[in-house]
């Protein structure tokens, strides 16, 4: 993590709502800020130039140009993905554990502050009442999608994990229709296959709940409800601690919303597991 991002994350809790919007964009788009004018960045974020200037001063800079120079300096040492492991060398082995946990704690805090309670309640009701729920995640996101699908399958029926093994995704989603819902996890780098599936889902009338990064302008059109998540990491890949935490909340809230059904499905699951799947040791 660059010195600029460390400074940004350290002061995040003191920012106003508009300043957090700017911070969320900068956290994932430093390249843009390094080479764009003040007016261009303000237009991309959707805030005024005055907000950007005040934000830079809140970070201790004299103005946007001063902040931009620091960002450019930070990017001079930026390396390609296979080489990003080198950034771990800046952390002494005796502090890496604490630094890693603190990074994830900040991600979770930022994600919590970004949520809209009305959107969350809409999702809880929609997942609870939809005839079928599809869950999608490709590459690294598949691990979180698998977790969500497995947990939802314990508390309600008709949960479908889109696995796309052998490119069989058309057969996995062909029955999806209006009234169904799809929970999708899509983070940079965005999967072309994910966008293809979500486009088809939306055209079929399926409502899409999209877990994605806090700067989601590039994929906003693929989701009906957006759940922005902070995914910054110390190392070479995104951290999914925050999306997993948000998923845990939704699972608990959906179980609470449909307590009786959840109990019945859990009892069925338990009876199946007792039919010789475990030794009982």
Residue pairs with C-beta under 8 A, 6 or more apart in sequence:
1 9
1 87
1 103
1 232
1 234
2 30
2 74
2 75
2 77
2 78
3 70
3 74
4 30
4 70
4 71
4 74
5 27
5 30
5 74
5 232
7 59
7 60
8 23
8 26
8 27
8 59
9 27
9 103
9 106
9 232
11 58
11 59
12 20
12 23
12 106
12 109
12 110
13 109
14 58
15 23
15 55
15 58
18 47
18 51
18 55
19 51
19 54
19 55
19 58
20 110
20 113
20 114
21 45
21 46
21 47
22 45
22 47
22 51
22 52
22 55
23 55
24 110
24 114
24 214
24 215
24 228
24 230
25 44
25 45
25 214
25 215
26 33
26 71
27 214
27 215
27 230
27 232
28 188
28 213
28 214
28 215
28 232
29 44
29 215
30 71
30 74
30 75
31 75
32 41
32 44
33 41
33 67
33 68
33 71
34 68
34 71
34 72
34 75
36 44
38 49
38 52
38 53
38 64
38 65
39 49
41 52
41 64
42 48
42 49
42 51
42 52
44 217
45 52
49 64
52 64
53 63
53 64
56 62
56 63
56 64
56 66
56 67
57 63
59 67
61 67
61 70
79 86
79 87
81 236
82 236
84 235
84 236
85 235
85 236
87 234
87 235
87 236
88 96
88 234
88 235
91 99
91 234
96 234
99 234
100 234
103 232
103 233
103 234
103 239
104 239
104 241
104 242
106 230
106 232
107 229
107 230
107 231
107 232
107 239
107 241
107 242
108 230
108 241
108 242
108 245
110 214
110 230
110 242
111 214
111 228
111 229
111 230
111 242
111 243
111 245
111 246
114 214
114 228
114 229
114 230
115 227
115 228
115 246
119 225
119 226
119 227
120 249
120 250
120 253
122 225
123 209
123 225
123 227
123 250
124 250
124 253
124 254
124 257
125 257
126 181
126 207
126 209
127 133
127 152
127 156
127 181
127 183
127 209
127 250
127 254
128 156
128 254
128 257
128 258
130 179
130 180
130 181
130 207
131 158
131 179
131 180
132 158
132 159
132 160
132 175
132 176
132 180
132 181
133 152
133 156
133 158
133 159
133 160
133 180
133 181
133 182
133 183
134 160
134 161
134 162
134 173
134 176
134 180
134 181
134 182
134 183
134 201
134 206
135 145
135 148
135 149
135 152
135 159
135 160
135 161
135 162
135 182
135 183
135 184
136 145
136 162
136 182
136 183
136 184
136 185
136 186
136 194
136 197
136 198
137 143
137 144
137 145
137 146
137 184
137 185
137 186
137 194
138 164
138 186
138 191
138 193
138 194
139 191
140 187
140 237
140 238
140 240
141 185
141 186
141 187
141 191
141 240
142 163
143 240
144 185
144 211
144 240
144 243
144 244
144 247
145 161
145 162
145 183
145 184
145 185
146 161
147 244
147 247
148 183
148 185
148 247
148 250
148 251
149 159
149 160
149 161
150 161
151 247
151 251
152 159
152 251
152 254
153 159
153 265
153 269
154 262
154 265
154 266
154 269
155 251
155 254
155 255
155 258
155 261
155 262
155 265
155 266
156 254
156 258
156 261
156 262
156 265
157 265
160 172
162 169
162 172
162 173
162 197
163 172
164 172
164 193
169 193
169 197
173 197
173 200
173 201
176 182
176 201
176 204
176 206
177 204
177 205
177 206
178 204
178 205
178 206
179 205
180 205
180 206
180 207
181 206
181 207
181 208
181 209
182 198
182 201
182 206
182 207
182 208
182 209
183 209
183 211
184 194
184 198
184 208
184 209
184 210
184 211
184 222
184 223
185 211
185 212
185 243
186 194
186 195
186 198
186 210
186 211
186 212
186 219
186 222
187 211
187 212
187 213
187 229
187 231
187 238
187 240
187 243
188 213
188 238
190 218
190 219
194 222
195 219
195 222
198 208
198 210
198 222
198 223
199 222
201 208
202 208
202 222
202 224
207 224
207 225
208 222
208 223
208 224
208 225
209 223
209 224
209 225
209 227
210 216
210 219
210 222
210 223
210 224
210 225
210 226
210 227
211 227
211 229
211 243
211 246
211 247
212 219
212 223
212 226
212 227
212 228
212 229
213 228
213 229
213 230
213 231
214 228
214 229
214 230
216 223
216 226
216 228
220 226
227 243
227 246
229 242
229 243
229 246
230 242
231 238
231 239
231 240
231 242
231 243
232 238
232 239
233 239
254 262
255 262
